[in-house]
């Protein structure tokens, strides 16, 4: 009876996970979906605690860990700024992988000396090895991703590893060999060695990956954390963990594939290659010879008569924390009769949906957020396009130069707008390391300066006009 009640609670929790994930597919229902997922997890935790209590097993450590987890989660949720959300997501992925490593390892230690059914033992040991490998790779890979996103000085640039790809391949082969030995012996010591090797591999895999590839990396690490959790569910025979982990793993793989398509890069290229910096074949000084700078007052004059305005946010907006200023400028233009939209590139920022999250935090209407494929066909009718902090995702070289590092990458065709205003600190290149001819086009004006301050200056100029 007790087991049936716990499993029923797990079924309810799993159903809420699935429904919540479905709700998160649309902006208007995303908050509801998040709450449904949280409720499902709360039910799963309570059911687990009740099951342990009914079996008269000690609850002290579990309750202590639960209290710490609730406290840490509450503090992070209240104190972390939306601009730091990519780093927080990276840490969450890492914590999930690390938890899987410890849970699977603890079960292996406890099971030492038992004589279960041989087939069951083999399946559990294989799941344990997978938990250790995937969890360790996820944990240390996520820590490196966190360091890059947080721009920690000694982690921002990749540390040099001679013959990086050969080292990675050797570590992977050695790891597989250790996993086989661990499954055959059931040795906790062998498990520890396996986790150590997997940890080194996790560091080496994410180390060479640059900032522009972070949306793909975070999506993939998210998938890894789910797979590790699902494997751990098999180890400890927990149905809800298997379901939840499988959902996270599958959704992470789908999202990773979407991110790769948005960058026109294969997953293999992201993980095992680095986007090479290049040039368009012309001298940078020649490309930027006709760049025209502007002022906030001139931009305000142009916006006075604009009927359709499109903002193109990028990582620079996140760094400048300009989302609220952008939203206020949009509201002011709407009061003057203009139509306001936000063109969202799938890989703008440092995590999937980064721009959506920032603009939602600034209370921008969901209906104004337009995906790249939706807005591109109508950009020729845009009176003013304001690019704030975006670079490679609006670089027309992707369409015109087949030898460019970003050749073929789908971009927002903002150069087709009647007037383009680019807010940027300088003419420095994006991650691809190539100049952007958009900055020197006849319909483009450059407003140099901090993103937030530049937008605030435009707002002030509009008020005074």
N, C-alpha and C positions, 0 to 999 in steps of 0.2 A: 504493500500500500504506500509506504513511504517513498520507495523508488518511483512508483507510478506518479505520485504528486510532483516530485522533483522533475521528472522527465516532462510532465505536462507543463510545468512552469518554463522549462527550457524550450518547449515547443512554442509557447506564447512569445518568449523572448526572441526566438529565431524568426517568427512571423513578423514581429515588430521591426527587426533588423531589415528584413526584405522589403517591407512596406516603407520603412524610413528611407532606404536607399532609393526606392522608386520615387518618393516624394522629393528627394534631393536633386532629381533630374531637371526640375524646373525652378527658376528663381523664386517665384511667388510661393511655392510650397516647401522651399528648402528649410526654412526655420522649423516648420512642423515636422519635416522628416528628421531633422537633427534631434528634436525633442522625443520623437518616437524611438529613435535609436538609443538615446540616453535612458529612456524608460525601460527598454528591453534589456539593456545592460544592468540596470538596477535590479530588475526581476531576477536575472541570472545570478547576480551576486548574492541576493537574499536567499534564493533557492539553494545555492551551494552552501551557504552558512547554515541554513536549517538542516540540510542533509548531514553535514558534519556534526552538528549538535545532537541530532537524533541518534547518530552512531556512537555518541558519547566519546568522541575524539576531542583532543585539546583545541580550543579556539583562540587561545591567547595571542599567539603570534599572528594569526590571520586577521583578527580584529585590529591588532596594532598596525599591521601593514595597511589595512583598509583605511584606517584613520589617517595615516601618513599620506596615502594616495589621495584621499579626499581633500586634505589640507593643501597639498602641493597643487592639485588641479584647480582648486578654488583661487589660490593666490595667482597662479599663472593666468587664469581666465580673466582676472580683474586687472592685473598689472601689465600684461604684455600688450604693447601697442600693435595696431593692425599692420603697421609697416614691418613689424618683426614676425609676422605670422609664418613666413616660409621657414625661419629658423625653428619656430615652435613645432611646426609640422615635422621637420627633420628629427627633432628630439623625440617626438611621440613615436615616430617610426622606430627609432633606435631603442627606446624603452620597451616597445613591444617585442623586438627581437631579443633583447637582453633577458626579458622575463621568460621567454621560451627556453633559452639556454639553461637558466637556473632551474626551472620547473622540470624539464626533461632530465637534467643531471641529478636532481634530488630523487626523482622516481627511480633512476638507474641505481643509485646508491641503496635506496630502500629495498629494491628488489634483489639485491645481491644475496645469493644463498637460497633463494626460492627455487622450487622445481615446478614451474607451470607447464602447460601443454607446449610441446616444442614448436608447433606452428605459430601459436600465439606469441611465444617468446621471440621468435624470429621477426614477426611483424612489428612487435613493440620495439625491438632493438633497431630495426631499420628506421622506424619513425623517430626514435631517439637520436640517431645519427643525423637525420635530416633536420631535426629541430636544432641541434647543436651547430651544424654547418650554416644553415640559412639564417638562424638567429644571430650568430657571431658576425657573419658578413654584414647583416643588416645593422647591427649595433655600431660596429666600428665605421662602416661606410657612412652611416647617418651622422656620426660625430664629425667626420671629415666634411660632410656636406654642411653641417651646422657651422663649422669653423670658416668655411668659404663664404657662406651667406652672411655671417656675422662680421666678415672681413677682418678676422684675427690676423695680425701681421704675418706670423710665421706659418700660417695655414692658407693664406690668400693665394699664394703662388705654389704650384706643385713642387714637392721636393724631388730632386733628381734621383732616379733609379736606373742604373745602367741596364740596357736590354730589358726594359719594362715588360714588354709583351712576353718575352721568354720566361722572365721571373714569374709572371702571373700564371702562365701555362704550367710551369713546374710546380708551383704551389697548388694549383688545382689538381694536378695528377697525384701529387703526394697526399693531398687531402682525401681523394677518392680511395687511395690505398689504405690510409689510416681508417677510413670509415668501414671498409671491408673487414679489417682486423678487429675493429671495435665490435662489429656485429657478430663476428665469429667467437670472440672471447667474452663479450659482455663486461669488459673491464672498465670501471670508472676512471682509472688512470689513463687509459687509452682515449676515453671520451675527453678528458681534460686536454690532452695533446692535440686531439682533433679540433677542439674549440680554439686553441691557441693558433694553429695553422690557419684556420678559417678566419680568425681575427686579422691576421697579417694580410691575408688575401683581400679582405674587406677594405683595409687601408689602402692597399695598392690599386684596387679597382677604381676607387673614387678619386684618388689622389690626382691623376692627370686631367680629370674632367673639369672644363671651364665653367664660368658662371652662366653663360648663355644656355648651357645644356642642363641647368639645374631643374627646370620643370620636368624634363624626362627622368632625371635621376631620382627626384623626390617621388614621382609616380611609381617608378620601378621599386624603390626601397619600400614604399607603402605596400606594394604587392608582396615583396619578400616577407615583410612583417606578418602579413596575413597567412602566407604559406607556412611560416614557422609556427604560428599559432595553431593552424589546422593540424600540422604534424604533432604538436604537443597534445592536442585534443585526443589523437589516437593513442598517445603514450599513456595518458591518465584516464582514458575512456570517458571523456566529457563531450557529450553530443553538441552542446551549444557552442563550445569552443571550435569544434570541427566546422559547424555551419558558419559561424562568424568569420573564422579564418579563411574559409573558402570564398565567402563573399568579398572580403577585402582583397584576397589574392586575385580573384577573377576581375574585379573592377579595376584594380591597379594595373593589370596587364592590358585591359581595354584602353584605359587612360594613357598608358605609356605608348601604345600604338597610335593613338590620336595625336599625341605630342610629337612623335617622330614624323608623322605625315605632315603636320603643320610646319615642321622645319625642313621637310624634304630630305631627311636623313634616316638611315637605317639604324636600328638599335645597336647593331654590331659596331657601326661607325662611332656612335656616341660613347659606347663602353670601351672600345679598344683603339679608338683613334681620336686625335685632337683636331678640331677645325683649324686648318692652316690659314694663317693671316696672309693676305695677298693684296693685290691692287688691281685696279681696272685697266691697267696698261698705260695710263696717262699719269703725268706728274701731278701731285696733289695741288701744287700752286696753280697749275693750269686749270684744274677742275674747279677750284674755289676762286678763280680770278674775278668772277662776276657776282660774288656773294654780296647781298645788300642787307645791311643792318637796319633795324628800325627802332622805334621807341614805343613805350606804352601808350603815349598820347596818339601816335599815328595808328596803332592797332585799334585803339578805342574809336577813332574816326571811321575806320573801315567797318568795324562791328556795328556802328550806329545804323547803317543802312542794310545790314545783312538780314536775309530772310531765313536762311538755313545755315546753321553752324554745326560743325562736327569736331569733337575733341578726340584726339588719338593719344591715350595715356601709355606711358612706358615705365621702365624701371626708375628713370630719373624722377618721375612724379612721386614714386614711393620713397625714394631717398630724400627728396625735398619735403615730404609730407604735405603735398600740395592739394590733396584730394578735396579738402573742405573749401579751399580757396577756389578751386575749379568749379565745384558745385555752386558756390555763391555767384560766380561769374555767369554760370549757366542760368541761374534763376533771374539774375538781373536782365540778361538778354531775352529771356522768355517774357518778362514784363514789358519789354519793348516790342514784342510781337514776333520774335525769331523762333524758329523750330530748332531744338537742341537735341543732338544725338552723341553717343560715345561709341567710337569704332574700337572693337576689342579683338586683338590678335591672340590666338590660343597660347602662344609662348611669350607674350609680353610679361616681363617681370621675372620672378625667380621661383614660381611654383604654379601649377595648373590653377587657373582662375584667380591669379594674384590681383589683376586689375578689377575684376568683378568684386572681390572681397573688399578692396580699398574703397571703391565707389559706393558699395552697399553700406559700408561703415559711415560714409558721408551722407547717407540718406538720398542717394541718387535714385530716381525712379527706375525700376527694373526694365520697364518698357523702353527706356531710352538707350539701353545697352544693346548694341547691334553687333552680331558676330561678323567676322571678316567677309564670309561668303554672302551674307545678306546685304551688307552695305556697299560692297565693291561695285556692283552694277549701276548704282545711282550716284556715285561720287562726282560725276561730271556736272551735276546740278547743285553741288554744294557751293555756297557763296564764299564762306571762310572755313578753312580747316586749321585747327590749332593743334600742333604736335607738341606734346610736353614730355620730354624725357625719353622718347622712342627714337631708335636709330635704324638698326638692321631690319626691323619689321616694316619699315617704310622706304627702304632703299630700292629705287627702281633698277639698279644694277642686276638684281635677282631676275628681272625679266629680259634684260638686254645683253648681258655678258655671260656667255656659256662657260667661260674660264674662271668666273668669280667663285670664291669660296661659298657664296650663298646662292649660286645659280640654281634656278628652279624652285627656290623656296617660295611658297605662297606669301605674298605681302599685301598690306593694305595699300591700294592704289591711290594714295592721297595726293600724288602729284597731278592727278586729273582734276582736282578741285580748282575753282576759279582763282582763289587766293589761298596761299598756304603760309601760316605763321609758325615758325619753329622756335620753341623756347628751349634754349640749351645754354649751358655755361660756356662752351667753346665749340670749335669745329673738330674736336677729338673724335676718333672713330669709335664704333661700337665694338662688340666682342670679336667680330670677324676681322677687325683690323683694317678695314678698307674705307676709303672716303665715300661720302654719300652725295651724288650729283644733285639730289633733291635740294640741297642747301643753296645751290647756285642757279636754280632754274628761274626763268623770268617771272613766274607767278609766286615765287617764294620770298619771304622776308624773314630775317633772323633776328630774334629778340634775345640777346645774350644776357645771362644772369641766372640767379637761383630761381628754380621753378616756382616756388611758393611766392617769393617776393615779386617776381615778374607778373604773376597773375593778380596779386594784390595791387600792384601799380596800375594794371589795366582797369581794375574795378574802380580805383580812385579817379582815374582819368575819365571813365564813363560817368561817374557821379558829377564831375565838374563840368562835363560838356553840356 
